[in-house]
């Protein structure tokens, strides 16, 4: 009932993901990512509708690693 982030966990995780990518010089391709597609992916992860390997593949398809 008195939860401080009623819908904030997804936003906090997204912000952490973006920060991690930025700190590691990983860029989105295309930049910025499609907002609706990213939202659906995060909602699917939060609802446990997808497995971790699915999200890893989703992310891998949308970023460019600086080391190849």
C-alpha positions in Angstrom: 0.0 0.0 0.0 2.7 2.5 0.9 5.1 1.3 -1.8 7.4 4.3 -2.7 7.8 3.4 -6.4 4.4 2.0 -7.5 5.5 2.0 -11.1 9.0 3.2 -10.7 10.9 -0.1 -10.7 10.6 -0.5 -14.5 11.7 3.1 -14.9 14.6 2.7 -12.5 15.8 -0.5 -14.3 15.5 1.2 -17.7 17.6 4.1 -16.3 20.2 1.7 -14.9 20.3 -0.1 -18.3 20.9 3.1 -20.2 23.5 4.3 -17.7 25.3 0.9 -17.9 25.4 1.2 -21.7 26.6 4.8 -21.6 29.4 4.0 -19.1 30.6 1.1 -21.3 30.4 3.2 -24.5 27.7 0.9 -25.9 25.4 2.7 -28.3 21.9 2.0 -29.5 21.4 1.1 -33.1 19.3 2.9 -34.1 19.8 5.7 -31.6 17.4 6.3 -29.8 15.7 3.0 -29.6 12.0 2.7 -30.7 10.1 3.8 -27.6 7.1 1.6 -28.0 9.3 -1.5 -28.7 11.4 -0.8 -25.7 8.4 -0.3 -23.5 6.9 -3.6 -24.6 10.2 -5.4 -23.9 10.4 -3.9 -20.4 6.8 -4.7 -19.6 7.3 -8.3 -20.8 10.4 -8.7 -18.6 8.6 -7.2 -15.6 5.6 -9.5 -16.1 7.9 -12.5 -16.4 6.5 -13.2 -19.9 9.9 -13.7 -21.4 13.1 -15.4 -20.3 16.5 -13.8 -19.7 18.0 -15.2 -22.9 15.1 -13.5 -24.9 15.9 -10.1 -23.4 19.7 -10.6 -23.9 19.0 -11.3 -27.6 16.6 -8.4 -27.8 19.2 -6.1 -26.4 22.1 -7.5 -28.4 20.1 -6.9 -31.6 19.7 -3.2 -30.7 23.2 -2.1 -29.6 26.6 -1.8 -31.1 29.5 -2.9 -29.0 32.6 -0.7 -29.3 34.9 -3.7 -29.3 33.2 -5.5 -32.2 
